[in-house]
Amino acid sequence: MRKLINAPADVVSDALRGLAAAHPSLKVDPDGGTVVRGDAPRAGKVALVSGGGSGHEPLHAGFVGYGMLDAACCGEVFTSPVPDQIIAATMAVNGGAGVVHLVKNYTGDVMNFQLAAELAEDEDIEVTSVLVNDDVAVEDSTFTAGRRGTGATLFAEKIAGARAEEGADLADVAAVAREVNERSRSFGVALSSCTVPAAGTPTFELGEDEMELGIGIHGEPGRERVRIGTAAEIVDAALSAIDADMPLSGSEVLVLVNGMGGTPLIEQYIAYAAAAEWLKGHGATVARRLVGPFVTSLEMAGCMISVCRLTPELTRLWDAPVETPGLRWGR
């Protein structure tokens, strides 16, 4: 195992110390595994809290800041944050207007966020949970009942974060997050495995000429293992799966071509070119786009494509200013 780490047991806390040093405007608890906006709590503002296992950076900690999350909870690598982390983050950002928990659909995340929401009720904090389950690859997987939560998490954090920044109430912020999830779909492809530091060996094995279609962001199995294809063929497989589940023709769309952590940016742009051509050929208009490693899986090679069918209001909220370590524009 060749990794730029000190010790496998210290990966998350060491990374959070680095985040704190690089972004001193954030309030980071490296040992507690929480990242909070420097100006939190904001009186009267609905707060957004998300989180999950580490290893997907910049999701979630890299999206804490103006226009996105108020706090993120960082579990161990590919391991859900515990309720104590989630309730600590929830209490730290509660400004009296309620808190939205944005939860990716993984069994541990769902259970622990639910327990934390119950603890928050004991503290007279109103919590509304929104489940993200955008992955069309498989209906049930290793870690989920139902579809996995993947790239649409970024869309929901950005758009709901913008709505909360405007002063919307708890029901409104939760509703727009749910709308984003309902209008978004994702599909991932792996060209290699990743290695969890604590394990020290690859999560799965691929032959030299193989790829996994529909991979999960923790290395969960996808739909099928096939001979590796060209970028255009990979993009066609991903977008065809999305289009079959959520027809894209006639829609204005937001497209994320997401590197999984080990894919060079040059290859991601090759994939985006293929995606733009595919969407145009299938009657969709790309109104907004994002290319880069935003929802990663350690050093896995491959890509995930996420598409959101926009409305004028969702587009406006996507365009609203944001300032976080992992995403920023307009300020």
N, C-alpha and C positions, 0 to 999 in steps of 0.2 A: 504494500500500500504506500503510494507516494502522494502525500498531501502536505500542504503548507499549514501545519498545525503544531501545537506544543504537545498535547496529549489528548487521546480520544475523549476522555471524560470531561475535558475542559473546553471543547470546541464551542459550545453555545455561549458560555460565560465569557470566554476570550473574545469571541466575535462581537458580543454586546459591549465589551470594554472598548473595542475598536470603533464601534458605531458611536459610542458616547464621546470619544476623543475627536472623531471626525466631524461630529454634528453636535456641538456643545449646546445648541438651542433646545435639544431634547432632554427629557428627564429619563435616564436609563438606570434600571436596577439590574446589573449583570447577574447577580446571584439569584435574584427573585424572578428573572426572566420577563420583565415588563419594560415597555417603552411607551412614554407618555409625552404628549405635546408640552412644550415648555410653558405655554400660557394656560394650561388646564389647571383646575376646572374653569369653564367659562359660564358665568351665571346666566341662566335663561336659555342656554344653547343645548339642543339635543346632542348627546355625545355618541360617537360611533366607536365600538370596540370590536376588533376581530383578532384572529390569531390561529395558531395551529402548530404543527411540528416545524422545527427549523430545517434548513436545507433547501428552502424554496425562495431564497432571497432574490430580489428585494421584497417580495411578499413575505410577511406582512409588515415587519418592523420598518422597512424602507418606505412605507406609505403612510407613516405617521407625520402629521403636520397640517398646515393650513389647507383647507379644501378637501381633505381626505379623512384619515382616521384620527381620533383623539388618543387612542391607545392600541397597542398590540401586545399579545401574550405569546411568548416564544417557548414552546415545548422543546424537549430534547429532539435530536434529529429524527424526523419522520414519526414523532411521538406527540400525541395531543397534549396541550397545556393542561395542568391540573386545575380543579375548581378554585383552589386558593389563589393561583395566579390571576384567574379571570375575575374573581370578586375584588381582588386588590386593584386591578386595572379599572374595573367598573366604578369603584368607590373614588378612585383618584381623579376621574374625569366627570363625575356626576355634578352637573350645574343646576340641578333642580327641575330640569325639563324632561328628564327620562333619558334612557340609554338604549340604543339599538345594538344588538349583538348580531354581527354578520358571521355566519357559521358555514363552513364548507361541509358538505355531506359525507362525513366519515364517522363511523360509529363512536369512536372515542371523543371526537370533537363535539358531536351532538349531545352525548351523555354529560360531558363535563361542563359545557356551556349551560345545559339545562339545570344542573345542580347549582351552578353559580348564579343563575337567574333566580332560583328559589332562595338562595342566601341573600341576594340583593333585596328581594321582597321583605325579608326580615329586617332590613335596614331602611325600609320605606323608600326604596329606589324602584321606580317603574321601569321594567325592562321589556322590550319587544324583540323577539328573535326572528331573523330572516335566514332561511336555508338556501344555500347556493348549490344547485345540482345540474350543471349545464353540460356535462360530458355525455355525448351521444354514443360513445363507443360500446358500452355494455350497460345492461340494466342493473345488474348486481355484480359486485366485485369482492375482492379479498377483504376489504375494510369497510364495505358499505352495504346497506340495504337500500336499493335504488341507485340512481345515477350519482357519480362522483362530482364534487365541486372543484372546478379548475379555473380556467382563464377568466370566466365571467366574474370571479371574485374581484379582480382588479376593476372591471367595469362598474360593479356595484359600489365598491369603496369610493371610487372617484365621483360617480354621479350622485349617490346618496350623500357623500361628504359635501359636495357643492350645495345640495339642497339644505343640509343642516347649517352650513355656513351662512345661508341667507336668512336663517331664523325660523324655518318651518317647524311645525310641531311634530311630536313623536309619531303620530299616525301617518303623517304626510311623508316623513323621511323613510319610514319602514315601507310604505306603499311604493315609493319610487324604486327602492332597492329590490322589492319583489318584482316590479315591472321589468327591471333590467334583467333579472334572472329569467323571467318567462320569455323574454325576447332574445335570449342569448344561447348559443350552442358552441361546443368545443370538441375537437378531436385531435389526439396526439399520436405521434409516430416516434419510435425509438430506434436509433441506429447503433446504440451501445447501452450497456448497463451503467449504473453508478455504484459506488462503494460507500456504504454507511461506515463512518469512522469506527464506531464501536464493534462492527462486524469484521472489518478488515478485508473482506472478500467481496467480489461483485454480487449484486442482488440476484442476477440471472445471467445466463450465458446465451449469446447469439453467435451463430456461425458467421464466417467471414463474408458470406453472401446473403445474410438474412437481415430482416428488419421486423419489428413488432408493430402491427397496426392497432391503434386504439389503446396505447399504453397509458397507465395511470402515472401520476406525478410522484408516486412512491415506488415505481417499478412494478406495479400490479400488472398481471397479464391483460392483454387487449383482446381484440376480436380474433386475430390470426397472425401466424408467423409466415412470412412470404419472402421470396427472393427480393433483394434490394432493388429499388427502381430509381429512376431519375427524379430530380426535384419536381418536374412537372407531373410525373406519375404519382408522387407522394402527395402533392397538393391536391391533385384530382381525387385521390382516395379520401382525403380529409374533407374536402368541400362537398363531395358527392354524398358522404355520410351525413354531413350537416344539412344539406339541401333536402335530402330524403326525409329528414325529421322536421325541418322548419323551412319550407320553400322560400327561396330568396328572390325570385324573379319579381321585379317591380318595386323592390325595397331599396331605400337608402340605408347603407350599412356602415357600421364601425368594424374594422378588421384589425385583429391583433395577430401578427406572425411572431410567435414567441419562441426564442431559443431556450432549450431545456437545461442549459448550463455549460455544455461542452461543444456547442456549435458556433463556429466563427461567424461574425457578423456578415461577412461577405456571402456566406451560404444562406443566411437568413434573408438577405436582400434578393438573392436568386429565387428563394421560395416566395417572397412577396411579389416579385414580378410575375411569377406563374399564377399566384392567387388573384392579382389584379386582372390578368388576362382572362382567367376562368370566370370570375364574377361578371366581367363585362360581357363575356360570351353567353352567360346564362341570365342576362337581363337585370342584374343588380347594379346599383350605382354606389361606388365607394365614396362616401362623404367624409369619413375620418379614418385614419389609419395609424398604427403604432407597430414598430418593428424593433425587436431587441429581447434580451433575456430578462423578462419581468416575473415570470412564474416558473422557477427552475426546479431541477431535481438533481442537486449537487452537480456532478460533472457529466451527466447523461448527454449523449449526442442525439440530436433529433430536433423535432419542432412540434409545436402545438398551434393549431389555428383556432381562433375564437372569433365569432361573428355575432354582432348585436344588431337587430333590426331597429333603426333609429326612428324617433318621432322628432318634430321640431323642438319639443321641450327637452328631450334627452340630449339632443345635440347641443342645445344651449348650456345645459348643465355640464356636459363633457368639456365644453370650451371654457368654462369658468376657471378663474385663476386657481392654481394649485402650487404649493411649495413644500415638497417633501424630499428626503434624500434620493428617492428612486424615481420621482416624477415631478416635473415642475414646468410651468409656463404661465404667462400672463401677469407675473408680479416682478 
